[in-house]
């Protein structure tokens, strides 16, 4: 049986992209790729067990192969890509935790996108097409402090586009709570809450600029 050199699948199963179908609500389906289900399952389990806090959304990048990136962990897989999506499909952190822990595949498995959902075989879960290139990528050992500095350095839109919108909001909330607690603890010194906030934000701003140089993604060469 002749097999595709890239994926190892029988050529008669993936020699041409599947015909575009319509979902029940009439939305067009993007047929992104066909991949070996067992290889995909192994990659998902590997991502689940990789170190780090998994603070951001995951990106499924469809180019010459399928590249999975999640909070600093990266895994590339041979796949027959039908529709390249260079900036990727973004999968919410909680949804990705479910996918990597529970879903299992075997045999040639289709990956599609439609109506803000990523469809793998018969499974579907919330996702969105990335609005553009990411401004930054945090390392696998990043924590809430790194997310906060990224938000301060890049701003809300770039942080959201890079997959850290929800984590950024939580980091800001934690900072506000911390400043209130410190303000109460140091009130006896006569230092106002406002001035305390100024001092902290000035230092965080400088730290954010230093971090910005470390974690920026160079999109000019892509």
Phi, psi and omega per residue, in radians:
X1 nan 2.191 -3.141
X2 -1.272 2.410 -3.094
X3 -2.208 2.617 3.080
X4 -1.153 2.310 -3.064
X5 -1.179 -0.502 -3.087
X6 -1.392 -0.795 -3.015
X7 -1.835 -0.366 -3.070
X8 1.434 0.009 3.134
X9 -1.345 2.650 2.975
X10 -0.982 2.334 -3.037
X11 -1.102 -0.476 -3.105
X12 -1.289 -0.176 3.132
X13 -1.627 -0.346 -3.103
X14 -2.401 0.468 -3.072
X15 -1.264 -0.305 3.099
X16 -2.571 2.667 -3.119
X17 -1.145 2.542 3.098
X18 -1.045 2.589 3.102
X19 -1.090 2.402 3.132
X20 -1.105 2.258 3.136
X21 -1.960 3.005 3.087
X22 -1.996 2.372 3.026
X23 -1.299 2.978 -3.059
X24 -1.045 -0.483 -3.140
X25 -1.642 0.150 2.998
X26 1.575 0.111 -3.104
X27 -1.463 2.448 3.110
X28 -1.186 2.486 3.114
X29 -1.764 2.294 2.995
X30 -1.557 2.071 3.056
X31 -1.534 1.856 -2.990
X32 -1.499 -0.861 -3.026
X33 -2.857 2.843 2.947
X34 -2.144 2.338 -3.029
X35 -2.476 2.712 3.062
X36 -1.195 2.121 -3.042
X37 -1.063 -0.664 -3.131
X38 -1.165 -0.688 3.104
X39 -1.137 -0.703 3.103
X40 -1.108 -0.756 3.132
X41 -1.070 -0.755 3.120
X42 -1.081 -0.707 3.137
X43 -1.151 -0.697 3.128
X44 -1.122 -0.738 3.122
X45 -1.157 -0.634 3.114
X46 -1.111 -0.744 3.107
X47 -1.086 -0.698 3.134
X48 -1.056 -0.716 -3.055
X49 -1.541 -0.096 -3.140
X50 -1.158 2.645 -3.092
X51 -1.204 2.902 3.102
X52 1.924 2.897 -3.042
X53 -1.541 -0.147 -3.132
X54 0.952 1.120 -3.045
X55 -1.558 -0.460 -3.025
X56 -1.923 3.100 3.059
X57 -1.265 2.781 3.083
X58 -1.678 2.620 3.096
X59 -2.041 2.216 3.034
X60 -1.794 1.909 -3.046
X61 -1.841 2.198 -3.084
X62 -1.958 1.881 3.120
X63 -2.337 -2.099 3.038
X64 -1.215 -0.434 3.072
X65 -2.496 -2.989 3.042
X66 -1.761 2.166 -3.124
X67 -2.064 2.121 3.129
X68 -1.820 2.186 3.134
X69 -2.226 2.215 -3.110
X70 -2.533 1.866 3.067
X71 0.858 0.837 3.079
X72 1.653 -0.364 3.097
X73 -1.521 2.367 -3.051
X74 -2.300 2.378 3.085
X75 -2.476 2.201 3.104
X76 -1.845 2.452 -3.078
X77 -2.309 2.449 2.992
X78 -1.134 2.327 3.135
X79 -2.716 2.683 2.987
X80 -1.550 1.789 -3.092
X81 -1.562 2.137 -3.128
X82 -1.612 -0.709 -3.134
X83 -2.251 1.800 3.128
X84 -1.105 2.427 3.024
X85 -2.330 1.571 -2.987
X86 -1.074 -0.699 -3.120
X87 -1.440 -0.235 2.963
X88 1.608 2.973 3.010
X89 -1.816 2.234 -3.069
X90 -1.723 2.190 -3.122
X91 -1.965 2.186 -3.133
X92 -0.914 2.564 -3.066
X93 -0.982 -0.821 -3.106
X94 -1.154 -0.678 3.094
X95 -1.125 -0.681 -3.141
X96 -1.164 -0.625 3.081
X97 -1.065 -0.694 3.111
X98 -1.162 -0.788 -3.098
X99 -1.069 -0.814 -3.062
X100 -1.267 -0.399 -3.072
X101 -1.636 -0.520 -2.906
X102 -2.099 -0.497 -2.993
X103 -1.526 2.423 -3.095
X104 -2.315 2.437 -3.096
X105 -2.361 2.787 3.064
X106 -2.680 2.682 -3.132
X107 1.249 3.098 3.105
X108 -0.998 2.152 -3.045
X109 -2.153 2.212 3.136
X110 -1.470 2.461 3.020
X111 -2.065 2.173 -3.087
X112 -2.310 2.940 3.091
X113 -2.456 2.313 3.121
X114 -2.866 2.473 3.023
X115 0.864 0.851 3.109
X116 1.029 0.637 3.074
X117 -2.423 2.442 2.970
X118 -1.679 2.228 -3.097
X119 -1.962 2.136 3.081
X120 -2.099 1.959 -3.018
X121 1.024 -2.146 3.122
X122 -1.692 -0.058 -3.139
X123 -1.509 2.608 3.075
X124 -2.552 2.548 3.133
X125 -2.702 2.804 -3.037
X126 -1.063 2.412 3.107
X127 -2.819 2.948 3.074
X128 -2.564 2.601 3.095
X129 -1.316 2.300 -3.117
X130 -1.035 2.414 -3.086
X131 -1.286 -0.291 -3.124
X132 3.013 -3.035 -3.133
X133 -1.094 2.553 3.076
X134 -1.300 2.536 3.118
X135 -1.420 -0.535 -3.072
X136 -2.668 2.845 3.044
X137 -2.419 2.155 -3.136
X138 -1.454 2.647 -3.130
X139 -1.267 2.949 -3.053
X140 -1.131 -0.438 -3.127
X141 -1.678 0.278 -3.135
X142 -1.138 2.593 3.087
X143 -2.180 -2.995 -3.081
X144 -1.071 -0.555 3.105
X145 -1.116 -0.697 3.102
X146 -1.134 -0.689 3.113
X147 -1.108 -0.752 3.125
X148 -1.056 -0.791 -3.141
X149 -1.126 -0.648 3.092
X150 -1.107 -0.743 3.118
X151 -1.082 -0.764 -3.140
X152 -1.197 -0.590 -3.098
X153 -1.404 -0.632 -3.040
X154 -1.856 -0.361 -3.090
X155 1.587 2.954 -3.029
X156 -1.108 -0.854 -3.024
X157 -1.079 -0.799 3.142
X158 -1.173 -0.605 3.112
X159 -1.174 -0.744 3.100
X160 -1.118 -0.740 -3.128
X161 -1.172 -0.419 3.121
X162 -1.588 0.025 3.013
X163 1.677 0.220 -3.056
X164 -2.105 0.470 -3.099
X165 -1.089 -0.895 -3.115
X166 -1.158 -0.745 3.122
X167 -1.122 -0.622 3.110
X168 -1.137 -0.717 3.120
X169 -1.108 -0.704 3.120
X170 -1.167 -0.640 3.128
X171 -1.153 -0.712 3.107
X172 -1.121 -0.739 3.118
X173 -1.075 -0.723 3.126
X174 -1.156 -0.674 3.109
X175 -1.097 -0.780 -3.141
X176 -1.067 -0.749 3.123
X177 -1.118 -0.689 -3.134
X178 -1.161 -0.728 3.138
X179 -1.127 -0.676 3.101
X180 -1.107 -0.768 -3.139
X181 -1.115 -0.766 3.130
X182 -1.174 -0.672 3.117
X183 -1.051 -0.717 3.103
X184 -1.165 -0.682 -3.086
X185 -1.233 -0.466 -3.084
X186 -1.898 0.191 -3.110
X187 -1.029 -0.576 -3.110
X188 -1.084 -0.352 -3.129
X189 -1.393 -0.244 -3.073
X190 1.577 -0.046 3.108
X191 -1.303 2.152 -3.083
X192 -1.298 2.728 3.084
X193 -1.046 -0.693 -3.129
X194 -1.087 -0.835 -3.114
X195 -1.155 -0.662 3.087
X196 -1.026 -0.781 3.121
X197 -1.085 -0.708 3.114
X198 -1.049 -0.800 -3.112
X199 -1.082 -0.822 -3.115
X200 -1.117 -0.800 -3.088
X201 -1.177 -0.579 3.089
X202 -1.104 -0.764 3.125
X203 -1.211 -0.736 3.116
X204 -1.109 -0.630 3.109
X205 -1.091 -0.732 3.104
X206 -1.150 -0.720 3.104
X207 -1.114 -0.665 -3.125
X208 -1.109 -0.682 3.136
X209 -1.171 -0.638 3.099
X210 -1.178 -0.721 3.139
X211 -1.180 -0.589 -3.103
X212 -1.001 -0.640 3.116
X213 -1.224 -0.466 -3.072
X214 -1.388 -0.679 -2.929
X215 -1.950 0.140 3.115
X216 -1.154 2.524 3.061
X217 -1.735 2.245 3.094
X218 -1.464 1.820 -3.114
X219 -1.620 -0.055 -3.056
X220 -1.269 -0.447 -3.105
X221 -1.592 0.048 -3.072
X222 -1.506 nan nan
